[in-house]
């Protein structure tokens, strides 16, 4: 199993998940370049990372691993599964979509999203540190319920390279993986969250967005969580473990080995 964290997150976001699995699988936990104190890489971010993860699978000799990705990590897992379908045995996407702008604007395209994405990147690059940190705090309050876990994620964010985060967000907003989904042959579990928008957008609407965006991936099963915010594995660990265990039981052989850091 290969675990991929999201934007400005450390691989430690999967610590409880790895402990739950209890050494039943050969586990590899990544932290992406430029995030949570890791050295940055030059742009482009997304293309570089999808090539790096695919190369990692090859170099480690992994046979049909399950890729588990949160947020941006979920998009990256989808991209790798589309690039090297013969090397991927399954995909678990934790609260992520193949084209984020279309969740907010149904008719959005890469070109129509580019001006907004560029404006957002410029703003992130030029914000004073105090303002940037306050925006991060507010965002994490929407994404995570527990204050102690908000603090952990905040620390990762402040140790992340600002240019990398800004570039990654720009590329996330201008990458549409929907045309690539038919190349994915691995069984896929998509876990979605909607509770943060309760009272603003009906659950049915958000579920329809998820199912619509994954329509071209015939192997995908979409499951909406009713209590967890964006960091599903922290907000509802038992519910997350239940879905993950069910998926692994159906699609992943166990190996009695110790987890790798």
Number of C-alpha atoms within 10 A of each C-alpha: 23 19 24 29 25 22 24 27 27 26 18 19 23 20 13 14 18 21 10 14 14 13 16 15 20 16 20 18 21 18 21 25 20 23 25 23 19 15 12 17 15 11 13 12 22 20 12 13 18 20 15 14 19 18 14 13 19 13 9 9 11 16 13 16 21 26 25 25 26 27 20 26 27 26 28 29 28 31 25 24 27 20 17 17 17 13 20 25 20 26 29 25 26 27 25 23 25 25 20 21 22 18 17 9 10 10 9 15 16 16 11 12 18 16 13 15 22 18 12 16 20 15 13 20 17 11 13 10 13 9 11 16 16 12 13 16 17 11 13 22 16 15 19 21 18 12 11 10 17 19 15 14 22 21 17 18 23 17 17 23 19 22 19 23 22 21 23 21 21 23 21 22 22 22 20 20 20 17 10 16 22 15 16 25 20 24 19 25 20 22 22 24 24 21 21 18 13 10 8 8 12 12 18 11 10 18 17 13 17 23 18 13 18 22 15 16 21 14 17 21 15 16 17 18 20 15 13 23 24 24 22 23 21 19 18 16 16 14 16 19 17 11 17 18 15 12 18 17 11 9 16 17 10 12 11 10 12 12 17 11 11
